[in-house]
């Protein structure tokens, strides 16, 4: 026997033999992969079938992309080998199949299962059920009918009364062949929209007759017939005239050469793009001309342009990219209407259209830039291609234009359609706002993807140590597995300080979820046309070096005050024009060469600029002095109207800002009376009219609000409510410190009687905004409740946004969606759970606990107790009996006796004892003995010694050393440790040992977590536990 073993050990394979074996293995793998595209079939019947005839007939019936191979392996047993898996799936879905009036039974073949193990005793059948009531056309009814006839597999229910199902059945049987946009693309047989049905099939009279039979059956079943007067045929260019005539005679309708428009959009767009969209110009011009006949205020024009005029081309812009010159023509038409130009009469355009398209807080009126808005609308189609890759349009476009890449990396291609060209041009818009949400990090490239939360897409460079960049490629390599947190050492090694700080602000969920591509420009993470448009506006202004001026903050403050005033819109518009110096003053008209006289028509001494007409002119200055505003000490010569308006607002206060604007408006109105009517009001009359107008406007606008005034308290003050019987309530909160950006958490758990079960205060090390930290705090609160054995919980939430996100059933796509998913998973692990929306003052206890966090104590736990600082708090804390120190509570002794009986005897010695080095050596010796003998009593003893070590505050290094020994040597005691730890922790003596999350679950005995703990000083009369073995 020994000789055989020695020879066996000397047995080896030469290099040549190894190469031969490897070659055979690769051949076997290729054969298996080839067989996976095959089907195994058996003809039901005793008559022997001819393999060549079977191959020829099946090729005609199935019409695969490439020729079908048939191999006979037994009596009427064949293997059908396809070149593409889609042909194999289509043939399986079209069962049953017949050959020579015999049923062909098919099964999938993996290349490994022996043919004799296949059982051919059944075949799937499609059954069409007619004349069912509409309310019975459901999948449930279909399943009942199918199970009554046999084993139900699938039900197809369509809203079109079964027309789709019949066309699909005919397509599976190859009686009708749909059309594909390219080789390998999905075959499209029909499209349905409202009352229209578009059917695609080959120009074959036989297929035409098959389609008519389907329509006849549908007509008899539903009562809906084809309207031949509205039906038309469209043939491709390579269809012969004879075939066209035959099909037209069979169907009884005529041919059309091309659809000019369908659903308001051009069906075929030629070389002249502007000519294809001329209908938009006509519609817009007719609408604007109709408005010009009416007398409209400036505010009325603004509303009509935004709500109607610029909304006319939106439907077309969702599908096609309009030429820039065409968008310029549309903008020009709207601009002429805005400045009051009619027919051939010219009007001064005081401000270029690009500045009018700026946002109101940027000095514009918020009109749309049609070209940028067109790109934002088309980018939504690209977003849908990314989010719904299995939709029909996404599959067609991918097969034709980007079969081997993603949409974001797709190329325009050769001779593309205008639709694809339009959507393709929107990729740059998507790339401005698409950002990766970090989950597990396996899909995100560190260097090539945008995943850091910056304002604009930012690809990382590594200025610190570029030589190590190649070793780290995915974000997952920068995250520790357990606990999930960033690897600070690696981040500091690879990135600069700024990049590292940004990475540390990215929150990581406790459960590793897949990475997701989100739209970072919106709070919901879902693409929004509005956010994309403003993103494009900001990007275009930065690109054209039209960024913020040095007085940008001052201008934003001015526009914010003006547009939020409670005054008529026409007065707001007047102030806007005055601040931009586009009022038709004499000086401005002289610049436009409208007049040669630029002097003030009232004083006739100085040039009439905007600030002169509204402030420096003696007539205007007399009006300001006649008012009761505190402007008498202000200088007559200001020089800058914007600074003057802001200083006036600051002088008079928020209450009289409206009166300042009204006085300016009436000063300009009085000036116009002088110019056009040669009449003038005295200063007191101007002030009186301004005050009267403002008072009337305030009264008129406040009439509808009087009915909503409430007398007395708005709502009764609610108090904290205890949970239902058998449940515990969790209150939690996060406080963010402004000085260093850190945060602290407070968690308190109470039962149905209001008694405090547990409380936690901890310092939050995670980054991110306050909402993300709240999500992480709630996750930690649920995990803490589960760790101490509570699975029936009620959670109080004061954040409305968080509450709505948790009760929503839709998938959260925001940058915090993975954290919300983690909370939902924690809730699903509970037996019962309930979410309650509460006001802030009902959560004051958790806030106080969060404020108690000190830098020296990063984690504190109280079990069946709460901090002394909360004893006098007005929150509903039930009064407790006075605390009397005792060596060991009697209830704990009773539980120990109940669980272990006489197996474990506890001796309690009240001595002042601290662990010495000799005692630590004794612990290590007992650990080794427990490892060798694997005795449960020894393991229990080691746990009690460990508790003693914590109570008596041994050194941190020795403490961690003991814990390592405990974790390594006592893995088999995991079932007993939680029970014993729960008993020991019931003692109020141990509520300050912070062991709730350490000892309750033995896998969490983690030296990294324990290194941050620090035990308090021992009480005056410490107790020590000994086990009598």
KEDRENSE-852889 format. One record per residue (C-alpha): x, y, z. Coordinates in steps of 0.2 Angstrom, whole numbers, padded with zeros to 4 digits, always signed. Example, Ala and Ser with C-alpha at 12.3 -4.5 7.8 and 13.67 -1.06 7.14 Angstrom:
<atoms>
+0062-0022+0039/+0068-0005+0036/
</atoms>
This chain:
<atoms>
+0000+0000+0000/+0014+0012+0004/+0023+0008-0012/+0007+0013-0022/+0005+0029-0013/+0023+0033-0017/+0021+0029-0035/+0005+0040-0035/+0014+0055-0028/+0028+0053-0042/+0014+0053-0055/+0015+0069-0066/+0010+0076-0083/+0022+0082-0096/+0021+0099-0104/+0015+0092-0120/+0002+0081-0112/-0004+0097-0102/-0006+0107-0119/-0016+0093-0126/-0027+0092-0111/-0030+0111-0111/-0034+0110-0130/-0047+0097-0127/-0055+0107-0113/-0056+0122-0124/-0064+0112-0138/-0077+0105-0125/-0081+0122-0119/-0084+0128-0137/-0095+0114-0140/-0105+0117-0124/-0107+0135-0129/-0113+0130-0146/-0126+0118-0139/-0133+0132-0129/-0140+0139-0145/-0149+0123-0149/-0165+0114-0146/-0169+0096-0145/-0185+0090-0152/-0195+0074-0155/-0208+0070-0168/-0224+0062-0160/-0228+0047-0170/-0222+0031-0176/-0218+0036-0194/-0199+0039-0196/-0195+0057-0202/-0183+0061-0216/-0169+0073-0208/-0166+0082-0225/-0185+0085-0227/-0187+0091-0209/-0172+0103-0211/-0179+0110-0227/-0197+0113-0220/-0192+0120-0204/-0180+0132-0212/-0195+0138-0222/-0207+0139-0207/-0195+0147-0194/-0185+0158-0207/-0169+0160-0196/-0156+0174-0199/-0144+0160-0205/-0147+0142-0211/-0153+0130-0198/-0143+0114-0195/-0153+0098-0190/-0144+0083-0182/-0152+0066-0180/-0147+0058-0163/-0161+0045-0161/-0177+0038-0167/-0187+0054-0172/-0175+0063-0160/-0166+0078-0167/-0155+0093-0162/-0159+0110-0170/-0144+0121-0170/-0146+0140-0173/-0133+0153-0175/-0142+0166-0165/-0151+0164-0148/-0165+0176-0153/-0170+0164-0167/-0171+0150-0154/-0181+0160-0142/-0193+0165-0156/-0196+0147-0161/-0199+0142-0143/-0212+0156-0140/-0221+0151-0156/-0225+0133-0151/-0233+0121-0156/-0226+0116-0173/-0231+0103-0185/-0221+0092-0198/-0230+0081-0209/-0246+0082-0198/-0236+0076-0183/-0233+0087-0168/-0215+0092-0165/-0211+0093-0146/-0196+0105-0142/-0185+0107-0126/-0170+0118-0123/-0154+0109-0124/-0138+0114-0114/-0126+0102-0122/-0123+0093-0105/-0139+0084-0101/-0140+0066-0110/-0154+0066-0123/-0162+0050-0114/-0166+0061-0099/-0178+0073-0108/-0196+0069-0106/-0207+0073-0122/-0225+0072-0115/-0232+0090-0117/-0232+0105-0128/-0237+0123-0125/-0252+0130-0135/-0259+0147-0138/-0278+0148-0135/-0288+0163-0141/-0304+0167-0131/-0317+0178-0139/-0333+0187-0133/-0327+0190-0115/-0335+0205-0106/-0322+0219-0105/-0321+0217-0086/-0316+0199-0088/-0301+0203-0100/-0288+0202-0086/-0273+0191-0082/-0282+0183-0067/-0297+0177-0078/-0284+0171-0091/-0275+0161-0078/-0291+0153-0072/-0296+0148-0090/-0278+0141-0093/-0278+0131-0077/-0295+0123-0082/-0288+0117-0098/-0270+0112-0092/-0255+0121-0085/-0256+0140-0087/-0240+0148-0093/-0243+0165-0099/-0258+0177-0103/-0258+0191-0115/-0271+0205-0112/-0271+0220-0123/-0282+0236-0123/-0286+0235-0141/-0298+0220-0139/-0285+0207-0145/-0279+0214-0161/-0261+0215-0154/-0262+0197-0149/-0268+0191-0166/-0255+0200-0175/-0241+0193-0163/-0248+0175-0166/-0247+0178-0185/-0230+0185-0183/-0224+0169-0173/-0231+0158-0187/-0223+0168-0200/-0239+0172-0209/-0235+0190-0207/-0217+0197-0206/-0213+0213-0198/-0199+0225-0202/-0183+0229-0194/-0174+0246-0195/-0157+0237-0197/-0149+0220-0196/-0151+0212-0179/-0163+0225-0174/-0180+0221-0166/-0194+0217-0178/-0209+0229-0178/-0225+0223-0185/-0238+0236-0179/-0239+0252-0169/-0255+0258-0161/-0260+0276-0156/-0277+0282-0151/-0288+0277-0167/-0274+0274-0178/-0265+0258-0182/-0249+0257-0192/-0245+0239-0198/-0228+0234-0206/-0226+0219-0217/-0217+0213-0233/-0225+0218-0249/-0232+0201-0252/-0250+0197-0258/-0251+0182-0247/-0246+0192-0231/-0258+0205-0236/-0272+0192-0237/-0267+0185-0220/-0268+0203-0212/-0285+0205-0220/-0291+0189-0212/-0285+0195-0195/-0294+0211-0197/-0310+0202-0202/-0309+0191-0186/-0306+0207-0176/-0321+0215-0184/-0333+0201-0179/-0326+0200-0161/-0326+0219-0157/-0338+0227-0170/-0324+0239-0176/-0321+0239-0195/-0307+0246-0205/-0312+0263-0213/-0305+0261-0231/-0308+0279-0235/-0295+0284-0222/-0284+0270-0225/-0268+0272-0236/-0254+0261-0242/-0236+0266-0242/-0223+0256-0251/-0204+0256-0251/-0194+0262-0266/-0189+0244-0271/-0207+0238-0273/-0212+0233-0291/-0227+0241-0299/-0235+0224-0302/-0234+0220-0283/-0241+0237-0279/-0256+0234-0290/-0260+0217-0283/-0260+0223-0265/-0270+0238-0269/-0283+0228-0278/-0284+0215-0263/-0285+0229-0249/-0296+0241-0260/-0286+0257-0255/-0275+0269-0264/-0256+0272-0262/-0249+0288-0255/-0231+0294-0259/-0228+0302-0242/-0236+0309-0227/-0233+0327-0226/-0238+0328-0207/-0244+0315-0194/-0250+0322-0177/-0244+0339-0181/-0226+0334-0185/-0218+0331-0202/-0216+0313-0207/-0201+0315-0219/-0189+0329-0217/-0179+0333-0232/-0163+0344-0235/-0172+0360-0231/-0176+0359-0212/-0183+0377-0211/-0196+0373-0225/-0201+0358-0215/-0206+0368-0200/-0213+0383-0209/-0230+0379-0201/-0223+0384-0184/-0219+0401-0190/-0237+0403-0198/-0245+0398-0181/-0235+0410-0171/-0237+0425-0183/-0256+0423-0183/-0256+0422-0164/-0245+0438-0162/-0255+0448-0175/-0271+0444-0166/-0264+0451-0150/-0257+0466-0158/-0274+0472-0161/-0278+0473-0143/-0272+0486-0130/-0260+0476-0119/-0250+0481-0104/-0232+0477-0102/-0236+0464-0089/-0250+0457-0100/-0237+0455-0115/-0225+0446-0103/-0238+0434-0098/-0244+0430-0115/-0226+0428-0122/-0222+0415-0108/-0238+0406-0107/-0243+0405-0125/-0231+0411-0139/-0216+0402-0133/-0226+0386-0129/-0232+0384-0147/-0216+0376-0153/-0213+0365-0138/-0222+0350-0145/-0211+0350-0161/-0195+0354-0151/-0198+0338-0140/-0194+0327-0156/-0183+0338-0167/-0168+0350-0166/-0174+0366-0174/-0160+0375-0184/-0152+0389-0175/-0158+0401-0189/-0176+0395-0187/-0175+0398-0168/-0168+0416-0171/-0183+0420-0183/-0195+0414-0169/-0186+0425-0156/-0186+0439-0168/-0205+0438-0170/-0208+0438-0152/-0195+0452-0149/-0205+0463-0161/-0221+0460-0152/-0213+0464-0135/-0206+0481-0141/-0223+0485-0149/-0218+0484-0167/-0233+0482-0180/-0231+0477-0198/-0218+0488-0206/-0217+0502-0192/-0201+0501-0183/-0199+0501-0164/-0183+0503-0154/-0177+0487-0146/-0170+0494-0130/-0162+0478-0125/-0155+0463-0135/-0165+0447-0134/-0151+0437-0125/-0152+0449-0110/-0171+0448-0110/-0169+0429-0108/-0159+0430-0092/-0168+0425-0076/-0176+0439-0067/-0163+0438-0053/-0150+0441-0066/-0157+0457-0074/-0168+0449-0087/-0187+0445-0089/-0185+0426-0089/-0190+0423-0108/-0184+0407-0115/-0169+0405-0126/-0178+0393-0139/-0162+0384-0145/-0156+0380-0127/-0174+0375-0122/-0175+0364-0138/-0159+0355-0132/-0166+0353-0114/-0182+0345-0121/-0172+0333-0132/-0161+0328-0118/-0176+0321-0109/-0178+0309-0124/-0160+0304-0121/-0163+0302-0102/-0178+0290-0106/-0166+0280-0117/-0154+0278-0102/-0168+0274-0089/-0179+0262-0101/-0166+0253-0111/-0179+0239-0115/-0192+0250-0122/-0195+0248-0141/-0188+0265-0147/-0172+0262-0136/-0170+0244-0143/-0172+0251-0161/-0160+0265-0159/-0147+0255-0150/-0147+0241-0164/-0145+0254-0178/-0134+0267-0170/-0124+0261-0155/-0125+0242-0154/-0109+0239-0145/-0108+0255-0134/-0119+0266-0123/-0130+0280-0128/-0118+0293-0120/-0103+0285-0130/-0113+0283-0146/-0107+0291-0162/-0118+0300-0175/-0115+0286-0188/-0117+0287-0207/-0132+0295-0215/-0142+0295-0199/-0161+0300-0197/-0165+0318-0192/-0173+0311-0176/-0158+0302-0171/-0147+0317-0175/-0158+0328-0164/-0157+0316-0149/-0138+0313-0152/-0135+0332-0150/-0143+0332-0133/-0129+0321-0126/-0119+0336-0120/-0133+0342-0111/-0135+0326-0101/-0116+0325-0098/-0118+0342-0089/-0130+0335-0076/-0127+0316-0075/-0118+0311-0059/-0115+0294-0051/-0123+0290-0034/-0111+0280-0025/-0118+0263-0019/-0106+0248-0019/-0094+0258-0031/-0091+0243-0043/-0098+0252-0058/-0089+0269-0056/-0072+0273-0063/-0062+0284-0051/-0054+0294-0065/-0066+0294-0079/-0083+0296-0071/-0091+0311-0062/-0095+0305-0045/-0089+0319-0033/-0102+0332-0028/-0096+0347-0036/-0106+0361-0045/-0099+0356-0063/-0093+0339-0070/-0076+0336-0062/-0064+0322-0067/-0051+0319-0054/-0033+0321-0056/-0021+0314-0043/-0008+0328-0040/-0001+0319-0024/+0005+0303-0030/+0001+0300-0048/+0012+0284-0049/-0002+0275-0038/-0016+0280-0049/-0016+0264-0059/-0018+0253-0044/-0035+0260-0040/-0048+0260-0054/-0065+0258-0046/-0073+0268-0032/-0076+0251-0023/-0057+0250-0019/-0059+0266-0009/-0072+0259+0003/-0070+0248+0018/-0082+0233+0017/-0086+0232+0036/-0090+0244+0043/-0094+0254+0027/-0083+0269+0027/-0070+0278+0016/-0052+0273+0017/-0044+0289+0024/-0026+0284+0022/-0029+0279+0003/-0039+0295+0000/-0025+0306+0008/-0012+0296-0002/-0021+0298-0019/-0029+0315-0019/-0027+0333-0014/-0035+0340+0002/-0049+0348-0008/-0054+0332-0017/-0053+0322-0001/-0064+0333+0009/-0077+0332-0005/-0076+0313-0006/-0078+0312+0013/-0095+0322+0012/-0102+0307+0001/-0113+0297+0013/-0112+0278+0012/-0127+0267+0016/-0125+0253+0029/-0131+0241+0015/-0121+0241-0001/-0133+0245-0015/-0129+0246-0034/-0122+0262-0041/-0135+0273-0050/-0133+0287-0063/-0144+0301-0057/-0148+0319-0063/-0138+0330-0050/-0146+0346-0056/-0163+0342-0047/-0167+0337-0029/-0177+0322-0035/-0162+0315-0045/-0174+0313-0060/-0172+0323-0076/-0181+0339-0076/-0182+0351-0092/-0182+0366-0081/-0166+0362-0072/-0158+0357-0088/-0162+0373-0096/-0155+0383-0082/-0139+0372-0082/-0137+0376-0101/-0140+0395-0098/-0126+0395-0084/-0114+0385-0095/-0117+0396-0111/-0114+0412-0100/-0098+0405-0093/-0092+0399-0110/-0095+0416-0118/-0086+0425-0104/-0102+0433-0098/-0101+0428-0080/-0105+0438-0065/-0099+0456-0064/-0090+0463-0049/-0107+0470-0042/-0116+0454-0045/-0122+0452-0027/-0128+0470-0026/-0138+0467-0042/-0145+0451-0036/-0151+0460-0020/-0159+0474-0030/-0169+0462-0042/-0174+0451-0028/-0182+0466-0019/-0190+0473-0034/-0198+0457-0041/-0204+0452-0023/-0213+0469-0019/-0231+0469-0017/-0235+0482-0031/-0243+0481-0048/-0233+0472-0062/-0232+0487-0073/-0223+0497-0059/-0211+0483-0056/-0207+0483-0075/-0204+0502-0074/-0191+0500-0060/-0183+0486-0070/-0182+0497-0086/-0176+0512-0076/-0162+0502-0067/-0156+0496-0084/-0156+0513-0091/-0168+0509-0105/-0181+0522-0102/-0184+0534-0117/-0176+0549-0110/-0169+0563-0121/-0152+0557-0118/-0156+0539-0123/-0166+0545-0138/-0151+0555-0144/-0140+0540-0143/-0152+0531-0154/-0152+0546-0166/-0170+0548-0164/-0168+0567-0158/-0154+0579-0158/-0160+0588-0142/-0154+0578-0127/-0158+0591-0113/-0171+0589-0100/-0188+0595-0105/-0192+0602-0088/-0177+0611-0082/-0168+0613-0099/-0151+0614-0091/-0144+0597-0090/-0145+0581-0101/-0160+0571-0097/-0153+0554-0091/-0163+0542-0081/-0156+0547-0064/-0158+0565-0069/-0177+0563-0073/-0181+0553-0057/-0169+0562-0044/-0158+0576-0049/-0170+0586-0059/-0177+0601-0048/-0195+0595-0052/-0191+0577-0046/-0181+0584-0031/-0196+0594-0025/-0207+0579-0026/-0195+0569-0015/-0194+0583-0002/-0213+0584-0002/-0214+0566+0004/-0213+0560+0022/-0199+0549+0018/-0182+0551+0026/-0173+0557+0011/-0170+0575+0015/-0152+0573+0020/-0147+0563+0004/-0136+0571-0009/-0145+0578-0024/-0131+0572-0036/-0130+0553-0035/-0123+0547-0051/-0129+0529-0051/-0147+0525-0051/-0145+0507-0044/-0135+0513-0029/-0148+0526-0026/-0162+0514-0026/-0154+0502-0014/-0149+0516-0003/-0167+0522-0003/-0174+0505+0001/-0161+0504+0016/-0166+0522+0022/-0185+0520+0022/-0186+0502+0028/-0196+0487+0020/-0213+0495+0024/-0211+0511+0013/-0201+0503-0002/-0217+0502-0012/-0220+0520-0009/-0203+0524-0016/-0206+0515-0032/-0223+0523-0034/-0216+0540-0032/-0203+0536-0045/-0217+0530-0057/-0227+0545-0054/-0212+0557-0057/-0210+0549-0074/-0228+0550-0077/-0228+0569-0073/-0213+0571-0085/-0222+0562-0099/-0237+0575-0096/-0225+0589-0099/-0218+0582-0115/-0234+0576-0123/-0248+0587-0115/-0238+0602-0109/-0246+0600-0092/-0238+0597-0075/-0244+0592-0057/-0236+0601-0042/-0225+0590-0031/-0238+0588-0017/-0251+0581-0030/-0238+0569-0036/-0235+0562-0019/-0253+0561-0015/-0257+0552-0031/-0243+0539-0027/-0249+0536-0009/-0267+0535-0015/-0263+0522-0029/-0252+0511-0017/-0266+0511-0004/-0279+0506-0016/-0269+0492-0023/-0265+0485-0006/-0284+0486-0001/-0289+0477-0017/-0276+0463-0016/-0280+0460+0002/-0299+0458+0001/-0298+0439-0003/-0287+0436+0012/-0299+0442+0025/-0309+0426+0026/-0293+0416+0031/-0289+0426+0046/-0290+0415+0062/-0293+0421+0080/-0284+0414+0094/-0271+0400+0094/-0268+0392+0077/-0268+0374+0083/-0267+0366+0101/-0250+0362+0106/-0247+0343+0105/-0238+0332+0117/-0227+0317+0116/-0238+0301+0115/-0233+0284+0120/-0234+0270+0108/-0246+0256+0107/-0245+0241+0119/-0231+0229+0114/-0222+0242+0104/-0208+0255+0108/-0206+0272+0101/-0190+0279+0094/-0186+0297+0095/-0170+0303+0086/-0162+0319+0080/-0146+0326+0073/-0138+0342+0077/-0125+0350+0065/-0112+0361+0073/-0107+0377+0063/-0090+0379+0070/-0082+0363+0063/-0096+0355+0052/-0097+0340+0064/-0113+0333+0070/-0120+0323+0085/-0134+0311+0087/-0147+0308+0100/-0158+0292+0101/-0170+0288+0115/-0182+0273+0115/-0197+0272+0126/-0210+0259+0129/-0229+0260+0130/-0229+0266+0148/-0217+0280+0144/-0202+0272+0153/-0185+0274+0145/-0179+0258+0138/-0163+0264+0131/-0154+0280+0125/-0139+0284+0114/-0128+0299+0111/-0115+0298+0098/-0104+0309+0087/-0107+0307+0069/-0092+0305+0058/-0101+0304+0041/-0101+0319+0030/-0114+0326+0018/-0128+0338+0021/-0140+0338+0036/-0153+0328+0027/-0140+0314+0023/-0135+0314+0041/-0153+0312+0047/-0155+0297+0036/-0140+0289+0043/-0145+0293+0061/-0162+0285+0058/-0154+0270+0050/-0143+0269+0066/-0158+0271+0077/-0167+0256+0069/-0151+0245+0070/-0149+0249+0088/-0167+0245+0092/-0165+0228+0083/-0149+0224+0092/-0156+0226+0109/-0171+0215+0104/-0185+0227+0099/-0194+0222+0083/-0211+0231+0085/-0206+0250+0084/-0214+0266+0081/-0203+0280+0074/-0207+0298+0076/-0201+0310+0062/-0201+0329+0062/-0194+0331+0045/-0208+0332+0032/-0197+0329+0017/-0190+0313+0025/-0207+0307+0030/-0214+0309+0013/-0199+0300+0005/-0202+0285+0017/-0220+0283+0014/-0219+0285-0004/-0220+0268-0014/-0210+0275-0029/-0192+0271-0031/-0181+0286-0025/-0169+0292-0038/-0161+0306-0028/-0143+0307-0022/-0150+0300-0005/-0160+0286-0013/-0149+0272-0007/-0150+0278+0011/-0169+0278+0010/-0168+0261+0002/-0158+0255+0017/-0170+0262+0030/-0184+0253+0021/-0175+0237+0022/-0172+0240+0041/-0191+0243+0043/-0195+0227+0033/-0185+0217+0045/-0196+0223+0059/-0212+0213+0064/-0222+0229+0066/-0218+0246+0062/-0226+0263+0061/-0221+0280+0055/-0228+0296+0064/-0226+0314+0059/-0223+0325+0074/-0219+0344+0077/-0202+0349+0083/-0206+0352+0101/-0212+0333+0103/-0194+0328+0099/-0185+0339+0112/-0178+0324+0122/-0168+0317+0108/-0162+0335+0104/-0155+0337+0122/-0147+0320+0121/-0138+0325+0105/-0132+0341+0113/-0124+0331+0127/-0111+0323+0115/-0093+0328+0121/-0077+0326+0111/-0070+0315+0124/-0085+0303+0124/-0090+0299+0106/-0102+0286+0110/-0113+0284+0126/-0127+0271+0129/-0140+0270+0143/-0150+0255+0146/-0166+0256+0156/-0161+0273+0161/-0157+0290+0154/-0145+0304+0158/-0146+0314+0174/-0147+0330+0164/-0164+0325+0158/-0172+0321+0175/-0179+0338+0176/-0184+0340+0158/-0202+0344+0155/-0204+0330+0142/-0214+0315+0148/-0202+0305+0157/-0210+0295+0171/-0203+0297+0188/-0192+0283+0194/-0189+0276+0211/-0173+0283+0220/-0157+0274+0214/-0149+0264+0228/-0132+0255+0224/-0133+0236+0226/-0120+0224+0223/-0131+0214+0211/-0150+0217+0207/-0161+0203+0213/-0170+0202+0196/-0153+0198+0188/-0150+0184+0200/-0167+0177+0197/-0164+0177+0179/-0147+0168+0180/-0155+0155+0192/-0169+0152+0179/-0158+0150+0164/-0144+0140+0172/-0150+0133+0188/-0137+0125+0198/-0125+0124+0183/-0118+0141+0188/-0115+0148+0205/-0112+0166+0207/-0102+0173+0222/-0103+0192+0225/-0089+0200+0234/-0090+0218+0239/-0072+0223+0239/-0061+0237+0232/-0052+0228+0218/-0043+0233+0202/-0037+0221+0190/-0018+0219+0191/-0006+0212+0178/-0007+0195+0187/-0026+0195+0185/-0024+0199+0166/-0012+0184+0165/-0025+0173+0173/-0038+0179+0161/-0026+0174+0146/-0023+0157+0154/-0041+0154+0156/-0044+0158+0138/-0031+0146+0132/-0038+0133+0143/-0056+0136+0136/-0049+0135+0118/-0041+0118+0122/-0056+0110+0131/-0070+0120+0123/-0080+0120+0139/-0095+0132+0139/-0093+0136+0158/-0075+0143+0154/-0082+0154+0141/-0095+0161+0152/-0082+0164+0165/-0071+0173+0152/-0086+0185+0148/-0089+0189+0166/-0071+0193+0169/-0072+0204+0153/-0087+0214+0161/-0077+0215+0177/-0062+0222+0167/-0073+0236+0159/-0081+0241+0176/-0064+0243+0184/-0057+0253+0169/-0042+0243+0164/-0029+0250+0152/-0036+0252+0134/-0022+0241+0126/-0025+0227+0138/-0044+0228+0136/-0042+0227+0117/-0030+0212+0119/-0043+0203+0129/-0057+0206+0117/-0046+0200+0103/-0043+0184+0113/-0062+0183+0116/-0067+0185+0098/-0054+0173+0091/-0056+0159+0104/-0075+0159+0108/-0083+0158+0091/-0093+0143+0096/-0101+0152+0111/-0110+0164+0100/-0127+0156+0104/-0124+0158+0123/-0116+0175+0123/-0131+0186+0119/-0141+0178+0132/-0129+0180+0146/-0124+0198+0140/-0142+0203+0141/-0144+0197+0159/-0128+0206+0164/-0133+0222+0156/-0150+0223+0165/-0140+0229+0180/-0141+0248+0182/-0123+0247+0188/-0118+0243+0170/-0128+0255+0160/-0113+0267+0158/-0102+0253+0151/-0108+0257+0133/-0109+0238+0129/-0126+0238+0121/-0120+0236+0104/-0105+0226+0108/-0110+0211+0119/-0128+0209+0112/-0121+0201+0096/-0105+0191+0096/-0100+0195+0078/-0099+0213+0082/-0085+0211+0095/-0074+0221+0084/-0058+0229+0091/-0059+0244+0079/-0076+0249+0086/-0070+0246+0104/-0054+0256+0103/-0065+0272+0103/-0073+0267+0120/-0068+0273+0137/-0076+0267+0153/-0080+0279+0167/-0071+0277+0184/-0077+0263+0195/-0090+0266+0209/-0085+0267+0227/-0090+0249+0230/-0087+0239+0215/-0093+0222+0213/-0084+0207+0206/-0091+0191+0199/-0083+0174+0202/-0089+0158+0194/-0088+0142+0205/-0083+0128+0193/
</atoms>
